[in-house]
Amino acid sequence: QHSASELILVEEEMTDTEDNEEEDLGVMDDQRSVILHLISQLKLGMDLTRVVLPTFILEKRSLLEMYANFMAHPDLFLSIAAGATPEERIICFVEYYLTAFHEGRKGAVAKKPYNPIIGETFHCSWDVPKDKVKAFRTNGASMVSKDPTKEFGQDQSTCYKLRFVAEQVSHHPPVSCFYCECKEKKMCVNAHVWTKSKFMGMSIGVSMVGEGVLYLMEHEEEYVFTLPSAYARSILTIPWVELGGKVNINCARTGYSATVTFHTKPFYGGKVHRVTAEVKHNPTNTIVCKAQGEWNGTLEFTYSNGETKVIDTSKLPVIRKKIRPIAKQGPLESRHLWQHVTNSLKEGNIDAATEHKHRLEERQRAEERQRVALTTPWKPKYFAKEGDGWLYLNPLWKT
């Protein structure tokens, strides 16, 4: 067992240079036969949790790191707390939420992040320039005219620090937890997600069961939110990803809630990646904001006062996360743990990648058998089970 007090030294973190771009190649013929063979053994609606998928469809990062990439616009995230009224804050949350997915899902081709092994962790942080974090009414103009070539200054005193930790807390079911906090803005988010994938013929559906809670301590508000499902389509030709389903964001204290609908493409015609949202004040049953557009394209927001605002996700400046070099990471941290698989995939050596991945999975199974034999349940390092969910052991609201 590990001591929870193990310190992650933020000073050792460096700006991440990985670009996470995946080559948009079609499926090669020999790979297609592997996929066909796999499909021939699957039944419609079958749960894929225990099915070993071929290594060549893997993306070069762990699922835990993919969750961190949902924070690629930490300035928008921190701006939520700057909203002057409950209405402004929930609208800011919806704006942040709708722009969070395009960076987490880089590259048009559908690939699957590594399934984290139990006990795996991922740590990173962001330095967010304070002048980028603005109250709601003022951040309209700055969204559009942005010179993406200008790197943000890294002067600590002019930046807020946002810290992130994720951990795989369970293997069956596969539950990932993540926690993110900014002490200065007195805000944090705690989430637990259980991924469930099922086979649907020419596509694979992955539902994200679980929820997250955003805590704004200064306003004593909690926003409970869920996550959309993801679908890998046309898995035999050039697979692509779309998001689907209805998600809810709800703040019981203020009576505001939002519904976000990710629309899957209709069979004939219709647009891809469409999303619509509406924010409602429940006590008066008033809609205070509506949004529509594409989660990886342009989003248009219309407010109750008739004002509109457009956000182009492809032009939003991305603040790169900071992460410690692999040499300074512990053995169970994602990039350290998967480094041989990642390097083999980068070299295009699928057999070596498969071999390394197999070794990790075998080790996990052996340890699981040992725990069963000794009847010692796995104890996570950073999160504890509470009711149906999981909570970070040392969240901001406790300190």
C-alpha positions, 0 to 999 in steps of 0.5 A: 500500500502507498501512503497518501501523503506522497507528494507530487512536486509541482516544481518538477512539472514541465510544459507538455510537448506531446501533441496527441495528434493521431494519424488519420489513416484508414484501416489497413487490410491486414487490420481489417481482417483482425477486426472482421474476425473480432466482429464475427465473435461479437453479438449485438448489444454485447458488453465489451468490457472484457473483450481484448481489442487489437492494439493498433486501434489504441490511442497513445495515451491513457483514458486518465490523461484523456480526462485531463485534456477536457481541461484544455481551456482552464481559463473558461473553467476558472471564469465560472467563479467570476460570474456575478450572479447564479445565472451568469455562473451556470451559463459560464459552466455550460460554455465551458462544458460545451468547449471541453470535448473537442480537445479531449477528442483530438484527431478525426479518427476514432482510437481508443485510449488505454484502459487504465489498470487499477491503481494507475494515476495521472497528475498534471497542472495548468498555469492560467494567466489571471488576465485570461480569467474574466467575468461573464459579461466581459469575455465576449470580445476576447474570444474571437480576436486571439493570436494563437501564435502568442504563447502565454507568459509563465510568470507564476505571480500572474497565473492561477494554479490549477491542479489535477489528479486522476486515479483508476479506483476499480477494475470490474467495473472499470471506474476512473476518478478525477479531481481538479482544484484551484485554491485561489479561486476556491473552486474544485471538481470531483468526478467518477466515471464508469465506462461501459462499452457495447457492440452495435454492429458497425459501431461501438457505443461507450456510455459514461456512467457516473457524475461530476460535481463542481464546487464553488466555495465562495458562492456555496454552490454545487453543480452536478453534471453527467457526461455524454456517450461516445460512439465509434462509427464505421469501424471497418473503414475509417472509424470516427467518433461522435458524441450522443445523448442528453446530459444534465447540469443542475444546481439545487441551491440556485434552482438553475439547471441546464440540459445539453443534447449531443445529437448523433447524425441521422442515417440520411442527411443531417449534420455531424457533431451537433449539440444544443443546450438550454439553461433554465431557472426552474422556480420561474420556468424561464429559459435564460440561455440557449446554445446550438452548434457543433461541439468541435466547431462553432457554438452560438449562444443566445441569452434572454436579453436578446444578446448573442455570442459565438465561440469557435472551438477550433480557434480557442487558445489551448493552454498546455498542461504541465506534467513531470518528466517520465523519469520523475514519475512513479511506476503507476503513473500513466505515462511511466506505466504505458511508456513501452506501449506508447514508444512501440506504437510511435515506432509502428511496432504493433507486435511489441506494443501488444506484448508490452500491453499484455504484460501489464494486463497479466500483472494486473490479473495476477495481483487481482488473483492474489487479492482474492486469495488473501481477501484484501480489497484494493484500497485506492490512494487518493479517493474513497468510496462514498455511497454510489460515488467516490470522493477525493480524500483531501478536497478543498471544502475539507481544508 
